[in-house]
Amino acid sequence: MRRMSLTQKLALVIGLAVVFASGCDEDRVRREAAEGADAQSVMEGSIAKSGVKKAARWREVLVVKNKKTVKTKTFKITGAEWKIRWKTKPKKGQETEEFLVVLYDKKNKDVNEIIANDLGEVEDFLYLDGKGDYYLEVTTNMPYELVVEERKPGATPQ
């Protein structure tokens, strides 16, 4: 039986570490999301950023298309999971315009959460958890579309 040299042993250990790490990174992300590693829930209704979600059936709760600062009407979230998605389209010369979205809990107006703080053209979304009555304050001077959706009752990820 031939003995492995130190270089061969080191190459084998590094190769195994790379294979192991590539399979574990996705598990770590899911585990941290499930544990709420980055969730800072301070509002009534337990708003917390959710982990990665699969496609599901969603119901629109609020749609805002505008190009100026607005405070939305109050909207009611009846399910546990919901999301906010937005898309900005600055006009020429507005590439550095700020887009700020702040979420407020109607029951506790002193508590808020910054949902988006972007510059220029962007398309993004954020998953949230927690039932309740909320409203948004959008601050910008460029065209945008913002949609609040909640998972339909009984809908499961596909």
C-alpha positions as CSV (number, residue, x, y, z in Angstrom):
1,M,0.0,0.0,0.0
2,R,1.4,3.3,-1.0
3,R,1.4,6.2,1.5
4,M,0.1,9.7,0.5
5,S,2.4,12.6,0.6
6,L,1.6,15.7,2.7
7,T,0.8,17.6,-0.5
8,Q,-1.6,14.9,-1.6
9,K,-3.3,14.8,1.8
10,L,-3.6,18.6,1.8
11,A,-5.1,18.6,-1.8
12,L,-7.6,15.9,-0.7
13,V,-8.7,17.9,2.4
14,I,-9.1,21.1,0.4
15,G,-11.1,19.3,-2.3
16,L,-13.4,17.7,0.3
17,A,-13.8,21.2,2.0
18,V,-14.8,22.8,-1.3
19,V,-17.4,20.0,-2.1
20,F,-18.8,20.2,1.4
21,A,-19.0,24.0,1.5
22,S,-20.8,24.3,-1.8
23,G,-23.6,22.0,-0.6
24,C,-23.8,23.7,2.9
25,D,-24.0,27.3,1.9
26,E,-27.6,27.0,0.7
27,D,-28.5,25.1,3.9
28,R,-27.0,27.9,6.0
29,V,-29.0,30.6,4.2
30,R,-32.2,28.7,4.7
31,R,-31.4,27.9,8.4
32,E,-30.6,31.6,9.1
33,A,-33.8,32.7,7.4
34,A,-35.9,30.2,9.4
35,E,-34.2,31.3,12.6
36,G,-34.9,35.0,11.7
37,A,-31.2,35.8,11.8
38,D,-31.8,39.3,10.2
39,A,-35.4,39.8,11.4
40,Q,-35.9,42.7,13.7
41,S,-39.5,42.5,14.7
42,V,-40.5,45.6,16.6
43,M,-44.1,46.3,15.4
44,E,-47.3,44.8,16.7
45,G,-48.3,42.1,14.2
46,S,-44.8,40.7,14.4
47,I,-43.5,42.1,11.1
48,A,-40.3,40.2,10.1
49,K,-38.4,39.7,7.0
50,S,-39.0,36.2,5.6
51,G,-36.5,34.0,4.0
52,V,-36.5,33.0,0.3
53,K,-40.0,32.0,-0.9
54,K,-41.2,29.9,-3.8
55,A,-43.9,31.0,-6.2
56,A,-47.4,31.2,-4.7
57,R,-50.8,32.6,-5.3
58,W,-51.0,36.2,-4.2
59,R,-53.9,38.7,-3.8
60,E,-53.2,42.4,-4.4
61,V,-54.0,44.5,-1.4
62,L,-52.7,47.9,-2.5
63,V,-51.4,49.3,-5.8
64,V,-49.8,52.7,-6.0
65,K,-48.6,54.3,-9.3
66,N,-47.3,57.8,-8.8
67,K,-44.4,60.1,-9.3
68,K,-44.5,62.1,-6.1
69,T,-44.5,61.7,-2.3
70,V,-47.6,60.0,-0.9
71,K,-49.0,58.6,2.2
72,T,-51.1,55.6,1.3
73,K,-54.5,54.7,2.6
74,T,-54.5,52.1,5.4
75,F,-54.6,48.5,4.2
76,K,-55.4,45.3,6.1
77,I,-53.3,42.2,6.0
78,T,-55.3,39.2,7.1
79,G,-52.8,36.4,6.3
80,A,-49.5,35.7,7.9
81,E,-47.4,36.2,4.9
82,W,-47.3,39.2,2.5
83,K,-44.9,41.1,0.3
84,I,-44.2,44.6,-1.0
85,R,-42.7,45.0,-4.5
86,W,-41.7,48.2,-6.2
87,K,-40.3,49.4,-9.5
88,T,-38.9,52.9,-10.2
89,K,-38.3,54.4,-13.6
90,P,-36.5,57.8,-13.3
91,K,-36.8,60.3,-16.1
92,K,-33.7,61.5,-17.8
93,G,-31.7,63.5,-15.2
94,Q,-33.3,61.7,-12.2
95,E,-30.8,58.8,-12.0
96,T,-29.7,59.9,-8.5
97,E,-33.3,60.5,-7.2
98,E,-34.0,58.8,-3.9
99,F,-36.9,56.4,-3.4
100,L,-37.8,55.8,0.2
101,V,-40.7,53.7,1.5
102,V,-41.5,53.5,5.2
103,L,-44.1,51.1,6.7
104,Y,-46.2,52.2,9.6
105,D,-48.4,50.1,11.9
106,K,-51.8,51.9,12.3
107,K,-52.0,50.8,16.0
108,N,-48.6,52.2,16.9
109,K,-47.7,55.2,14.6
110,D,-44.5,55.8,16.5
111,V,-43.0,52.5,15.2
112,N,-42.0,52.3,11.6
113,E,-39.8,50.2,9.4
114,I,-37.8,51.3,6.3
115,I,-38.8,49.0,3.5
116,A,-36.8,50.6,0.6
117,N,-34.1,53.2,0.4
118,D,-32.9,53.2,-3.2
119,L,-31.5,55.5,-5.8
120,G,-32.5,55.7,-9.4
121,E,-34.0,52.8,-11.4
122,V,-34.6,49.7,-9.3
123,E,-37.0,46.7,-9.2
124,D,-37.2,44.9,-5.9
125,F,-39.4,43.2,-3.3
126,L,-39.5,42.2,0.3
127,Y,-41.4,39.4,2.1
128,L,-43.0,40.2,5.4
129,D,-44.9,38.3,8.1
130,G,-47.7,39.6,10.4
131,K,-51.4,40.4,10.3
132,G,-52.5,43.9,11.0
133,D,-53.5,47.4,9.6
134,Y,-50.6,49.3,8.0
135,Y,-49.9,52.2,5.7
136,L,-46.9,53.3,3.7
137,E,-45.2,56.6,3.2
138,V,-43.4,56.9,-0.1
139,T,-41.0,59.7,-0.6
140,T,-39.7,60.5,-4.1
141,N,-40.1,62.7,-7.2
142,M,-39.7,60.0,-9.9
143,P,-42.3,57.6,-11.4
144,Y,-42.8,54.4,-9.5
145,E,-45.2,51.5,-9.0
146,L,-45.6,49.8,-5.6
147,V,-47.7,46.7,-5.0
148,V,-48.7,45.1,-1.6
149,E,-49.8,41.5,-1.9
150,E,-50.7,38.8,0.6
151,R,-50.7,35.1,0.2
152,K,-54.2,33.8,-0.6
153,P,-55.7,31.7,2.2
154,G,-54.9,28.0,1.6
155,A,-52.3,28.8,-1.1
156,T,-49.1,26.9,-0.7
157,P,-45.7,27.4,-2.5
158,Q,-45.6,25.6,-5.8
